[in-house]
Amino acid sequence: MEYKAYDDVMLFMGVLSVKGFPEDLRSKLEENFGPIKSVSEPFPFSFTDYYVPEMGEGIERFFISFSNLISPDKLGRVKVITNEIEKEYEEEGGRKINLDPGTLSEANIILATTKNRSHRIAIGDKLYAELTLMYKNHGYLSFPWTYSDYKSERVQNTLLEFRKEYLSIRKEALKKEKELN
C-alpha cells in the first residue's frame, strides 16, 4: 500500500487579548511560524465570560493567518509552542493573551486544544484536535460543539477570507512544484 502525503494547510490563530497585539508577540509568532499574512480587525469578545476571571475585562478577539503552509500533522507542535508563548504574557498567574492555533484547509477548520471532550481526537503531547467548521456550499457549517464565536458571521467571514488566501497560496505552491518536476 502506498501512503499519500498530506495536503499542506494554512496555519491560523484565534487570539484573545487584553493587551492588543504587542510587537514582541508578532515577532515571536513570525520567528516560530513564518511571516504573518493577515491580521483581522479586533472586536470585543462577548460570546462568553469564561475568560474574564483569568484575563480580566476588555478582552478582544482577532485572527492571524500565516503565509507559510504547514503539514496538518504539525498542529500539535504549534500548540505546544503557543502555550509556551502564552506563559510569557502571564500576570499574577493569569494569561493576558490566549493563542488558539488551528489549521484551515479547502474543506475544514481544525482547532488544537488541551481539553478532552467526546468529539476530540488525541494528537500527542497531551493535546487534542477537533473539527470545528466544515466548508460546504460556499460557506462554513458548524457543529453542536463549535465555539459560539466560530459560529458567528463575523468570524466566519474572516475565515472565508483566510480560505481565499490559502487557496491562492496553495495554487502557487502547486504550480511551482509542477514546474520543478
C-alpha positions, 0 to 999 in steps of 0.5 A, a space after each residue: 500500500 502506498 501512503 499519500 502525503 498530506 495536503 499542506 494547510 494554512 496555519 491560523 490563530 484565534 487570539 484573545 487579548 487584553 493587551 492588543 497585539 504587542 510587537 514582541 508577540 508578532 515577532 515571536 509568532 513570525 520567528 516560530 511560524 513564518 511571516 504573518 499574512 493577515 491580521 483581522 480587525 479586533 472586536 470585543 469578545 462577548 460570546 462568553 465570560 469564561 475568560 474574564 476571571 483569568 484575563 480580566 475585562 476588555 478582552 478582544 478577539 482577532 485572527 492571524 493567518 500565516 503565509 507559510 503552509 504547514 503539514 496538518 500533522 504539525 498542529 500539535 507542535 504549534 500548540 505546544 509552542 503557543 502555550 509556551 508563548 502564552 506563559 510569557 504574557 502571564 500576570 499574577 498567574 493569569 494569561 493576558 493573551 490566549 493563542 488558539 492555533 488551528 489549521 484551515 484547509 479547502 474543506 475544514 477548520 481544525 482547532 488544537 486544544 488541551 481539553 478532552 471532550 467526546 468529539 476530540 481526537 488525541 494528537 500527542 503531547 497531551 493535546 487534542 484536535 477537533 473539527 470545528 467548521 466544515 466548508 460546504 456550499 460556499 460557506 462554513 457549517 458548524 457543529 453542536 460543539 463549535 465555539 459560539 464565536 466560530 459560529 458567528 458571521 463575523 468570524 466566519 467571514 474572516 475565515 472565508 477570507 483566510 480560505 481565499 488566501 490559502 487557496 491562492 497560496 496553495 495554487 502557487 505552491 502547486 504550480 511551482 512544484 509542477 514546474 520543478 518536476 
